[in-house]
Amino acid sequence: MKIRPRQIALYRTGDAALLERGSAVIDRAGPVPRLIVRTGDGLVVHELRRGGPLAEPAAVFPGDVRGRPIVGTGPVAPDLSHAVLVDEHSYRIVTPDGTLLWSRPAAGSEGVPVLYAQWVQPPGAEPRLWLAVNADRGVCLHLLTVAGEVVDRLAVPVDGRHLFVGLALDAGGRPVALGVRPGAVAMTFGVGRDGVLSPAMNRTLLDADPGSGFVTVGRSDDGETTDVRWHGPDGADPVTAVTCTDLPSSDMHIRPYLSGSTGGVLRDGALLLALEDTYDEIDVEVFGPERWRESSHWLVTPGRSPALIEYPDQAHAADPGPAVPLRDGTWLTHDHDTLHHWTTAP
């Protein structure tokens, strides 16, 4: 089964290429999705409003942030009142007029300990900031006020160097899962309402579920393929949504696997997933170049057959690349100078 999406907006910007380099992120936490770009002079925020084109920056947060990629997916508060700037020597909170509220230096020989940053906006209150930082025995999540006061914390015991940290939050801004990758092995910790951790070993955190759960990608129980699982709140048993072999991709992939780094929840109950296929010269020679594609996107909806997303010829002819679902039934893709906004709705 195939489905052809409809493009509802196109945003032309050379900054789209920075998404691959870690110098830009798509932030889904605000009232509209945003492209946040790190320059040598600070953070620039563009709002991706339906219909396009890309407007002038909605906000600019000045400050030297050279030397590091953007940390996390939400370095700017949803109301555009504050941003966290992270560089090689410090992390600090600033306002759009350049006012520095506070700054904290690097910690020890490891440099700045910040691994992830995400602002949240509690109803009727000023924004707060979740920071994941390296701790002596793992990762520690801190919830900070604008003034820098720690009002909540959560310790996650993990050994090794934490090369990647991901955070899934519920609609109220509370953590429901923390994903870490110390080295080559991924693991995800579900976070119950009482703060109790439920480990899901060898699974990569993909996205938060609007129903206060989360979604992971990992090896299937038999070890023969990869699968995607829904995890309910408070340690409920996960439910397998789809396996790699459920997606009829034999005419475009040779040795595909489900990606844990792109895709996620498209809307309630529906997932937008990516298959990836590592290039192998011998495989391509044996099976033929027409049988190999770097990646493909799939719509997985309960009660329906998985559908291959077939983009128009003028967009992503060779490889669709990463996809960012916006949880409203639409999603974003990008190439070197363009962001595309898609929907399956008529």
PyMOL commands that set and color helices and strands:
alter all, ss='L'
color gray80, all
select helices_A, chain A and resi 14-21+108-110+233-235+244-246+281-287+289-291
alter helices_A, ss='H'
color red, helices_A
select strands_A, chain A and resi 2-3+6-12+24-27+34-39+42-47+59-62+83-86+90-94+100-105+114-120+128-135+138-144+150-156+164-169+175-181+187-191+197-201+203-209+213-219+226-231+239-243+257-258+264-267+270-276+295-300+307-309+323-325+330-334+338-343
alter strands_A, ss='S'
color yellow, strands_A
deselect
rebuild
show_as cartoon
